[in-house]
Amino acid sequence: MGGVERRMAKKYALLFPVALLLVVIILFSVSDAGNSLVFASNQDDGVVDKAAGDAFTVKITFKNTGKTEGTWSVNIAFEDESWSQVGTPQNLTLESGETETLTWNGFVPANATVGSVARLVVYYDDGFKALNWWIHVVPGAELTIESSTVE
């Protein structure tokens, strides 16, 4: 083999594994049909300050990205080491490509520890997804100086 032929053989020898790797990546990206329920929101994340006993509302938009109609049992929970608050399960049926927004209302437990931070977790069928929303428990009482005098 001459010098030019060797260089060409080396190029093709390197090109083959790279092409094979790209094919494998593409196959994995299009074959993941196990999780067809997608979460969408107008806002991506945040920390909401709430005192113990305060009300909260959670709105989550879901989309069926699968090819057929699907039905899921969906619920939410705010979870922290010191407290948690679980919503009421809701049934969700969506046609392929359809979206729907579900709403949950709840209260921060009265015994929630000030300074604790609970993360929003969505449970559906046998899976779950932790979202980037947190409730930060702040003191319910706040001291304000109304007036003062010096004589």
C-alpha positions in Angstrom: 0.0 0.0 0.0 1.3 3.5 -0.9 1.3 6.5 1.4 -1.9 8.0 -0.1 -3.8 4.7 0.3 -2.7 4.4 3.9 -3.9 7.9 4.8 -7.2 7.2 3.1 -7.6 3.9 4.9 -6.9 5.6 8.2 -9.5 8.3 7.5 -12.1 5.7 6.6 -11.1 3.6 9.7 -11.8 6.7 11.9 -14.9 7.7 10.0 -16.7 4.4 10.5 -16.8 4.4 14.3 -17.9 8.1 14.3 -20.7 7.3 11.8 -21.7 4.2 13.9 -21.9 6.3 17.0 -24.1 8.9 15.3 -26.5 6.2 14.2 -26.7 4.8 17.7 -27.4 8.2 19.1 -30.1 8.9 16.6 -31.8 5.5 17.2 -31.9 6.1 21.0 -33.3 9.6 20.6 -36.2 8.5 18.3 -37.0 5.2 20.0 -37.8 6.6 23.5 -41.5 6.2 23.5 -41.8 5.1 27.2 -42.5 8.6 28.5 -45.2 10.2 26.3 -46.5 12.7 28.9 -44.7 16.1 28.7 -45.0 18.9 31.2 -45.2 22.5 29.9 -45.5 25.8 31.8 -45.3 29.5 31.1 -42.7 29.9 33.7 -39.9 27.4 34.2 -39.2 27.5 38.0 -39.1 29.6 41.1 -39.3 29.9 44.8 -42.5 31.1 46.4 -42.5 32.4 49.9 -45.5 31.2 52.0 -46.2 31.2 55.7 -47.6 28.1 57.5 -51.3 27.9 56.8 -51.1 30.0 53.5 -52.9 28.8 50.5 -51.2 27.9 47.2 -52.3 27.0 43.7 -50.4 24.8 41.3 -51.2 24.8 37.5 -49.5 22.4 35.2 -50.0 21.9 31.5 -49.6 18.4 30.2 -49.2 17.2 26.6 -49.6 13.8 25.1 -46.6 13.4 22.8 -47.4 9.8 22.0 -49.1 8.4 18.9 -52.4 7.3 20.5 -54.8 8.4 23.2 -53.5 8.0 26.7 -54.9 8.1 30.2 -52.9 8.9 33.3 -53.6 9.3 37.0 -51.8 12.5 38.0 -51.0 14.0 41.4 -48.7 16.5 43.0 -46.9 16.9 46.3 -44.6 19.4 47.9 -41.9 17.5 49.7 -39.4 18.5 52.3 -37.7 16.5 55.1 -39.8 18.2 57.8 -43.2 18.5 56.0 -45.1 17.5 52.9 -48.4 18.3 51.3 -50.1 16.0 48.9 -52.8 17.0 46.4 -55.9 15.1 45.2 -55.3 12.7 42.4 -56.8 13.6 39.0 -57.4 11.5 35.9 -56.1 12.9 32.6 -57.1 11.6 29.2 -55.4 13.1 26.1 -55.5 12.4 22.4 -52.2 12.4 20.6 -50.8 16.0 20.5 -53.5 17.3 22.9 -52.7 19.5 25.9 -54.6 20.2 29.1 -53.9 22.2 32.2 -54.7 20.7 35.6 -55.0 22.8 38.8 -54.5 21.8 42.4 -55.2 24.0 45.5 -53.7 23.4 48.9 -52.4 24.9 52.1 -48.9 24.9 53.6 -49.3 22.7 56.7 -49.6 24.6 60.0 -46.6 22.7 61.4 -44.3 23.5 58.5 -40.9 24.6 59.8 -39.9 28.2 59.2 -37.0 28.2 56.8 -37.8 24.9 55.2 -38.1 24.5 51.4 -40.4 21.9 49.8 -40.0 20.9 46.2 -42.9 20.3 43.8 -43.1 16.7 42.6 -45.6 15.4 40.0 -46.6 11.7 40.2 -48.2 10.0 37.2 -49.0 6.3 36.9 -45.7 4.5 38.0 -43.5 7.5 37.4 -42.7 10.9 38.9 -40.9 14.1 37.9 -39.5 16.7 40.3 -40.2 20.2 39.0 -38.1 23.3 39.7 -40.7 24.9 42.0 -40.3 25.2 45.7 -42.3 26.7 48.6 -40.0 28.4 51.1 -41.7 28.7 54.5 -41.4 32.1 56.0 -42.5 33.4 59.4 -46.2 34.2 59.7 -45.6 37.0 62.1 -43.8 40.2 61.0 -42.8 43.0 63.3 -43.1 46.6 62.0 -42.3 49.8 63.8 -45.3 52.0 63.7 -43.9 55.0 65.4 -41.1 56.1 67.8 -40.3 59.1 69.9 -37.2 60.5 71.6 -37.4 63.1 74.3 
